[in-house]
Amino acid sequence: MEDKSYRVAEPLLQGIKDMLKSLGMDSGHVDRWESLIYLVLILLLSLVITWLLRIVLHRVFVRLSRHTRNKTLQIMIKRRLFSSVAYIFFPLIVLAFLPWVYGDAPHLIRWIERICSIVFVGVFWFYINRTIDTFWHIFSQRDEWRDRPLKGIVQLLKGIFIGVAVILIAAIIAGVSPLKLITGLGAFAAVLMLVFKDSILGFVAGFQLAENDLVRRGDWIVLPGGMVNGVVEDITLDTVKVRNFDHTLISLPPYTLVSSTMQNWRGMTESGGRRIKRAFLIENDSVTACTDEKLEAYADLPYMKDYIAAKKKQREEGRVENTHNSEGLANGTIDTNLGLFRAYVNMYLLHHPSITSQFEVMARLLEPTENGTPFEIYCFTTVTAWVDFESVQSEIVEYILVAASRFDLRIYQNASGYDYVLQAEISSGRQIPS
């Protein structure tokens, strides 16, 4: 190898000497300038070879991409992953010709070799960094990986390679083995663990989040305390950025999501149904038995005519099927206005276009309190977006508040200032307008 390199370098050196002598330079200056000019020529030649190699590799793989439909390969070519390999050859070409310029100065050539080695490590790290970014871009385009917290893992890999590159460069400058340098750094392990505590915890938490698919970008999460209630915007190695619904930004370490109780609403979004759970207090003294006259009056309300007729027929036949009715009637009774109201609300919810029947739909009574009996609706909307959901929920609540009075039921509320004014008017004998 040395003989071949020498056969290439010797004619070039002789040509440089002849050129300098033809310019009238004396022999003492010729030896000094020929080495410098040769070094410049080596650098220029290395750059030209690197540039040509990069162009050749790029064109070869561009032509290859025209004959393949592999999207992964096309992305790698588009991001110049293959053509970037050419940069690695630049310091290697310089090292190949360098000994024949400074062969009589081993100390100087040793330092130049170290510089070339440092450049090689730097270029190689640059290529590894580009490779990581390319594969992260490829995986982030896939549906199964698009919302996974890959950014933290990418940052960790980059950090590892940066650490390796720094150790190699330090070992090259110090002229010692990298293993000896790593052994010496063992004494500072405790200090390094304290310095990189958040990064280490973040890596472990990020791995758990990715492996168990606990949280993704775009998820709505809630943490205890009320400080975090919003959508995840970004997940990195040591930070999770959440935009709350009041448009404030919260940054927290990833291990907070693992170490504390986190509520993730992704399941609600993916299921296609969002729950409505609202209770109204019914005044107990407004609950009465249903007479035939009342049933006739209630029959004029929507859904009630056929329901009351069917329930009367079942009662006459001696069948009491208030739950799991054989004719598919809504749960409820015609014995009380509250039981009839339950059936009415059930049918209203089942016929509502924004309420899904794939999940539970019911109107139920909770444990009575000193303020009345809670009447609760439990159902799921077909829309999950916040504004749309609130619109549907408000519509249903408003309707039930008005519908209760049609069944002679009163919704309980604490006395307000207006109630006291009315009481004073009544006590004074004044007529209260209806």
C-alpha positions as CSV (number, residue, x, y, z in Angstrom):
1,M,0.0,0.0,0.0
2,E,2.8,2.4,0.9
3,D,4.6,1.7,-2.4
4,K,1.4,2.4,-4.4
5,S,0.8,5.6,-2.5
6,Y,4.4,6.6,-3.0
7,R,4.2,6.0,-6.8
8,V,1.2,8.4,-6.9
9,A,2.7,11.1,-4.7
10,E,6.3,11.1,-6.0
11,P,5.6,12.5,-9.5
12,L,3.3,15.1,-8.0
13,L,6.0,16.2,-5.5
14,Q,8.6,16.4,-8.3
15,G,6.2,18.4,-10.5
16,I,5.7,20.9,-7.6
17,K,9.5,21.3,-7.2
18,D,10.1,21.9,-10.9
19,M,7.3,24.5,-11.0
20,L,8.7,26.4,-7.9
21,K,12.3,26.3,-9.4
22,S,11.0,27.6,-12.7
23,L,9.6,30.6,-10.8
24,G,13.1,31.4,-9.6
25,M,12.7,30.2,-6.0
26,D,15.8,28.9,-4.3
27,S,16.2,25.4,-2.9
28,G,15.7,26.4,0.7
29,H,12.2,27.8,0.1
30,V,11.3,25.1,-2.4
31,D,11.3,22.4,0.3
32,R,9.1,24.5,2.6
33,W,6.5,25.6,0.0
34,E,6.2,22.2,-1.8
35,S,4.8,20.5,1.3
36,L,2.3,23.3,1.9
37,I,1.2,23.3,-1.8
38,Y,1.0,19.5,-1.7
39,L,-1.2,19.7,1.4
40,V,-3.5,22.2,-0.3
41,L,-3.7,20.0,-3.4
42,I,-4.6,17.0,-1.2
43,L,-7.4,18.9,0.4
44,L,-8.7,20.1,-2.9
45,L,-8.4,16.7,-4.4
46,S,-10.2,15.2,-1.4
47,L,-13.0,17.7,-1.8
48,V,-13.3,17.1,-5.5
49,I,-13.4,13.3,-5.1
50,T,-16.0,13.6,-2.3
51,W,-18.2,15.9,-4.4
52,L,-18.0,13.6,-7.4
53,L,-18.7,10.6,-5.3
54,R,-21.7,12.3,-3.7
55,I,-23.1,13.2,-7.2
56,V,-22.6,9.7,-8.5
57,L,-24.3,8.1,-5.5
58,H,-27.2,10.6,-5.6
59,R,-27.8,10.0,-9.3
60,V,-27.6,6.2,-9.0
61,F,-30.2,6.1,-6.3
62,V,-32.4,8.7,-7.9
63,R,-32.6,6.5,-11.0
64,L,-33.2,3.5,-8.7
65,S,-36.1,5.3,-7.1
66,R,-37.8,5.8,-10.4
67,H,-38.1,2.0,-10.8
68,T,-39.4,1.3,-7.3
69,R,-42.5,2.2,-5.4
70,N,-40.9,1.6,-2.0
71,K,-41.9,4.8,-0.1
72,T,-39.2,4.2,2.5
73,L,-36.4,4.0,-0.1
74,Q,-37.8,7.1,-1.8
75,I,-37.8,9.1,1.5
76,M,-34.2,8.0,2.2
77,I,-33.1,9.1,-1.3
78,K,-35.0,12.4,-1.0
79,R,-33.3,13.2,2.3
80,R,-29.9,12.4,0.7
81,L,-29.1,9.6,3.1
82,F,-27.1,7.6,0.7
83,S,-25.2,10.4,-1.0
84,S,-24.1,11.7,2.4
85,V,-21.9,8.7,2.8
86,A,-19.4,10.4,0.5
87,Y,-18.5,12.9,3.2
88,I,-17.0,10.2,5.3
89,F,-14.3,9.6,2.6
90,F,-12.9,13.1,2.8
91,P,-10.6,12.7,5.9
92,L,-9.7,9.1,4.7
93,I,-8.4,10.5,1.4
94,V,-6.4,13.1,3.2
95,L,-4.9,10.5,5.5
96,A,-3.9,8.3,2.5
97,F,-1.5,10.9,1.0
98,L,-0.5,12.8,4.1
99,P,2.6,10.7,5.2
100,W,4.5,11.5,1.9
101,V,4.4,15.2,2.7
102,Y,5.4,15.3,6.3
103,G,7.3,11.9,6.5
104,D,10.3,13.6,8.1
105,A,8.1,15.4,10.7
106,P,6.4,12.6,12.7
107,H,5.3,15.0,15.5
108,L,3.5,17.3,13.0
109,I,1.9,14.4,11.1
110,R,0.6,13.0,14.3
111,W,-1.3,16.1,15.1
112,I,-2.7,16.4,11.5
113,E,-3.8,12.7,11.7
114,R,-5.6,13.5,15.0
115,I,-7.3,16.5,13.3
116,C,-8.4,14.2,10.4
117,S,-9.6,11.6,12.9
118,I,-11.6,14.2,14.7
119,V,-13.1,15.3,11.4
120,F,-13.9,11.7,10.6
121,V,-15.7,11.3,13.9
122,G,-17.6,14.5,13.4
123,V,-18.7,13.6,9.9
124,F,-19.7,10.1,10.9
125,W,-21.8,11.5,13.8
126,F,-23.4,13.9,11.3
127,Y,-24.3,10.9,9.1
128,I,-25.7,9.0,12.1
129,N,-27.7,12.0,13.1
130,R,-29.2,12.3,9.6
131,T,-30.0,8.6,9.6
132,I,-31.9,8.9,12.9
133,D,-33.8,11.9,11.6
134,T,-34.7,10.1,8.4
135,F,-36.0,7.0,10.1
136,W,-37.9,9.1,12.6
137,H,-39.6,10.9,9.7
138,I,-40.4,7.5,8.1
139,F,-41.9,6.1,11.3
140,S,-43.8,9.3,12.1
141,Q,-45.6,9.0,8.7
142,R,-47.1,5.6,9.5
143,D,-50.5,5.5,11.1
144,E,-49.5,3.1,13.9
145,W,-46.6,5.3,14.9
146,R,-47.8,8.7,14.0
147,D,-49.0,9.7,17.5
148,R,-46.5,7.7,19.5
149,P,-44.0,9.6,21.6
150,L,-41.0,8.8,19.4
151,K,-39.4,12.2,19.7
152,G,-38.0,11.4,23.2
153,I,-36.5,8.2,22.0
154,V,-34.9,10.0,19.0
155,Q,-33.4,12.6,21.4
156,L,-32.1,9.8,23.6
157,L,-30.4,8.1,20.6
158,K,-28.9,11.4,19.5
159,G,-27.7,12.0,23.1
160,I,-26.0,8.6,23.2
161,F,-24.2,9.1,19.9
162,I,-23.1,12.6,20.9
163,G,-21.7,11.2,24.1
164,V,-19.8,8.5,22.2
165,A,-18.5,11.1,19.7
166,V,-17.3,13.4,22.5
167,I,-15.5,10.6,24.3
168,L,-13.8,9.5,21.0
169,I,-12.8,13.1,20.2
170,A,-11.4,13.6,23.8
171,A,-9.5,10.3,23.5
172,I,-8.0,11.3,20.2
173,I,-6.9,14.7,21.6
174,A,-5.5,13.1,24.7
175,G,-3.9,10.2,22.8
176,V,-5.3,7.5,25.0
177,S,-7.7,4.6,24.5
178,P,-11.4,5.5,24.7
179,L,-11.9,2.5,27.2
180,K,-9.4,4.1,29.5
181,L,-11.2,7.4,29.3
182,I,-14.5,5.7,30.0
183,T,-13.0,4.0,33.0
184,G,-11.8,7.3,34.3
185,L,-15.2,8.8,33.9
186,G,-16.6,6.0,36.2
187,A,-15.6,8.1,39.2
188,F,-18.0,10.8,38.0
189,A,-20.9,8.5,37.5
190,A,-22.7,9.7,40.6
191,V,-22.3,13.3,39.5
192,L,-23.5,12.5,36.0
193,M,-26.6,10.7,37.3
194,L,-27.5,13.8,39.3
195,V,-26.9,16.1,36.4
196,F,-28.9,13.9,34.0
197,K,-31.5,12.7,36.5
198,D,-34.5,14.2,34.6
199,S,-33.2,12.8,31.3
200,I,-32.8,9.3,32.8
201,L,-36.3,9.4,34.4
202,G,-37.7,10.9,31.3
203,F,-36.2,8.1,29.2
204,V,-37.7,5.4,31.4
205,A,-41.0,7.2,31.5
206,G,-41.0,7.8,27.8
207,F,-40.3,4.1,27.2
208,Q,-43.2,3.2,29.4
209,L,-45.5,5.7,27.6
210,A,-44.5,4.3,24.2
211,E,-44.6,0.7,25.1
212,N,-47.9,0.8,26.9
213,D,-49.4,3.5,24.6
214,L,-50.5,5.6,27.5
215,V,-50.4,8.9,25.8
216,R,-50.0,10.3,22.3
217,R,-49.9,13.7,20.7
218,G,-53.4,15.1,20.4
219,D,-54.7,13.2,23.5
220,W,-56.9,15.0,26.0
221,I,-55.4,14.3,29.5
222,V,-56.4,15.4,33.0
223,L,-54.1,15.2,36.0
224,P,-55.2,15.7,39.7
225,G,-55.1,19.2,41.0
226,G,-56.6,20.9,38.0
227,M,-53.4,22.4,36.6
228,V,-53.3,20.0,33.6
229,N,-56.6,19.7,31.6
230,G,-55.9,19.9,27.9
231,V,-54.4,18.4,24.8
232,V,-50.9,17.0,24.5
233,E,-48.9,19.0,21.9
234,D,-45.5,17.5,22.1
235,I,-43.6,14.7,24.0
236,T,-39.8,14.9,24.3
237,L,-37.2,13.1,26.4
238,D,-37.6,15.4,29.4
239,T,-40.8,17.5,28.7
240,V,-44.4,16.9,27.9
241,K,-46.1,20.1,26.6
242,V,-49.9,20.4,27.2
243,R,-52.1,23.1,25.9
244,N,-55.0,23.6,28.4
245,F,-58.4,24.5,27.3
246,D,-57.9,28.1,28.5
247,H,-55.0,28.2,26.0
248,T,-52.3,28.2,28.6
249,L,-49.2,26.0,28.1
250,I,-48.1,23.5,30.8
251,S,-44.7,21.8,30.7
252,L,-44.1,18.8,32.9
253,P,-41.6,15.9,33.0
254,P,-42.8,12.6,31.4
255,Y,-42.4,10.6,34.6
256,T,-45.2,12.8,36.1
257,L,-47.7,11.0,33.8
258,V,-46.4,7.6,34.9
259,S,-46.0,8.3,38.7
260,S,-49.4,10.0,39.2
261,T,-53.0,9.2,38.2
262,M,-53.7,10.4,34.7
263,Q,-57.0,10.4,32.9
264,N,-56.8,10.0,29.2
265,W,-59.9,10.8,27.2
266,R,-58.6,9.1,24.0
267,G,-60.9,6.1,24.6
268,M,-63.9,8.4,24.6
269,T,-62.8,9.9,21.3
270,E,-62.1,6.6,19.6
271,S,-65.4,5.1,20.8
272,G,-67.4,7.8,19.1
273,G,-69.6,8.5,22.1
274,R,-69.3,11.1,24.9
275,R,-71.3,10.7,28.1
276,I,-74.0,12.9,29.5
277,K,-74.7,12.4,33.1
278,R,-76.9,15.1,34.7
279,A,-79.2,14.9,37.7
280,F,-82.3,17.1,38.6
281,L,-83.8,17.2,42.0
282,I,-87.5,16.4,41.9
283,E,-89.6,17.8,44.8
284,N,-91.1,14.7,46.6
285,D,-94.5,16.3,47.2
286,S,-94.9,16.9,43.5
287,V,-94.9,13.1,42.8
288,T,-98.5,11.8,42.6
289,A,-100.4,8.8,41.5
290,C,-101.7,8.8,37.9
291,T,-105.5,8.8,37.6
292,D,-107.3,8.0,34.3
293,E,-107.9,11.7,33.8
294,K,-104.2,12.5,34.2
295,L,-103.3,9.6,31.8
296,E,-105.6,11.1,29.2
297,A,-104.0,14.5,29.6
298,Y,-100.5,13.0,29.4
299,A,-101.5,11.1,26.3
300,D,-101.4,14.3,24.3
301,L,-97.6,14.6,24.8
302,P,-95.2,13.2,22.2
303,Y,-94.6,9.4,22.4
304,M,-97.2,9.1,25.2
305,K,-100.4,8.0,23.5
306,D,-99.2,4.6,22.2
307,Y,-97.1,4.0,25.3
308,I,-99.9,4.6,27.7
309,A,-102.3,2.5,25.7
310,A,-99.9,-0.4,25.5
311,K,-99.2,-0.2,29.3
312,K,-102.9,-0.1,30.1
313,K,-103.5,-3.2,28.0
314,Q,-100.6,-5.1,29.7
315,R,-102.0,-4.1,33.1
316,E,-105.5,-5.3,32.1
317,E,-103.9,-8.6,31.1
318,G,-102.2,-8.9,34.5
319,R,-98.7,-8.3,33.1
320,V,-96.4,-5.9,34.9
321,E,-93.3,-5.4,32.7
322,N,-91.7,-2.2,33.8
323,T,-88.2,-3.5,33.0
324,H,-87.3,-5.5,29.9
325,N,-90.7,-5.1,28.4
326,S,-91.7,-7.9,26.0
327,E,-93.1,-5.4,23.6
328,G,-90.0,-3.2,23.7
329,L,-91.6,-0.4,25.6
330,A,-89.4,2.1,27.5
331,N,-88.6,1.5,31.1
332,G,-91.1,3.3,33.3
333,T,-94.6,3.0,34.8
334,I,-98.0,4.6,34.4
335,D,-98.7,4.4,38.1
336,T,-97.1,7.7,39.0
337,N,-96.3,10.9,37.1
338,L,-92.6,10.4,37.9
339,G,-92.6,6.8,36.5
340,L,-94.3,8.2,33.4
341,F,-91.8,11.0,33.2
342,R,-89.0,8.4,33.3
343,A,-90.5,6.6,30.3
344,Y,-91.0,9.9,28.5
345,V,-87.4,10.9,29.0
346,N,-86.1,7.5,27.9
347,M,-88.1,7.7,24.7
348,Y,-87.0,11.3,24.1
349,L,-83.3,10.3,24.4
350,L,-83.8,7.2,22.2
351,H,-85.3,9.3,19.5
352,H,-82.8,12.1,19.7
353,P,-80.6,12.2,16.6
354,S,-77.5,13.1,18.6
355,I,-77.8,10.3,21.1
356,T,-76.3,6.9,20.2
357,S,-78.1,3.7,21.0
358,Q,-74.8,1.7,21.0
359,F,-74.2,2.6,24.6
360,E,-76.3,2.9,27.7
361,V,-79.4,5.2,27.6
362,M,-81.5,5.5,30.7
363,A,-83.3,7.8,33.0
364,R,-83.0,6.7,36.7
365,L,-83.7,7.8,40.2
366,L,-81.0,8.1,42.8
367,E,-81.2,7.9,46.6
368,P,-83.7,10.5,47.9
369,T,-82.2,13.5,49.8
370,E,-83.7,16.1,52.1
371,N,-84.1,18.3,49.0
372,G,-85.9,15.8,46.9
373,T,-85.2,12.8,44.7
374,P,-82.4,13.0,42.1
375,F,-83.6,12.3,38.6
376,E,-80.6,11.4,36.5
377,I,-80.2,11.0,32.7
378,Y,-77.3,8.8,31.5
379,C,-76.6,8.6,27.8
380,F,-73.9,9.1,25.2
381,T,-73.8,11.6,22.3
382,T,-72.7,10.8,18.8
383,V,-70.4,13.9,18.8
384,T,-67.3,14.1,20.9
385,A,-66.0,17.6,20.0
386,W,-66.3,19.9,23.0
387,V,-68.5,22.7,21.5
388,D,-70.8,20.2,19.7
389,F,-71.1,18.1,22.8
390,E,-72.0,21.0,25.1
391,S,-74.6,22.2,22.6
392,V,-76.4,18.8,22.6
393,Q,-76.1,18.5,26.4
394,S,-77.6,22.0,26.9
395,E,-80.4,21.2,24.5
396,I,-81.4,18.1,26.4
397,V,-81.1,19.7,29.8
398,E,-83.3,22.6,28.7
399,Y,-85.9,20.3,27.3
400,I,-86.1,18.2,30.4
401,L,-86.4,21.3,32.6
402,V,-89.5,22.4,30.6
403,A,-90.9,18.8,30.2
404,A,-91.0,18.2,33.9
405,S,-93.7,20.7,34.4
406,R,-95.9,19.0,31.8
407,F,-96.0,16.0,34.1
408,D,-96.9,18.2,37.1
409,L,-93.4,17.7,38.6
410,R,-91.3,20.5,40.2
411,I,-87.6,20.8,39.9
412,Y,-86.1,21.8,43.2
413,Q,-83.9,24.9,43.6
414,N,-82.8,26.9,46.6
415,A,-84.8,30.0,47.4
416,S,-83.4,33.1,45.7
417,G,-83.9,36.8,46.4
418,Y,-86.8,36.9,43.9
419,D,-88.6,34.2,46.0
420,Y,-88.3,36.4,49.1
421,V,-89.7,39.4,47.3
422,L,-92.7,37.3,46.1
423,Q,-93.3,36.1,49.7
424,A,-93.3,39.7,50.9
425,E,-95.7,40.7,48.2
426,I,-98.1,37.8,49.2
427,S,-97.8,38.7,52.9
428,S,-98.8,42.3,52.2
429,G,-101.9,41.1,50.3
430,R,-100.8,42.3,46.9
431,Q,-101.8,40.4,43.8
432,I,-98.9,38.5,42.2
433,P,-99.1,38.4,38.4
434,S,-99.0,34.9,36.9
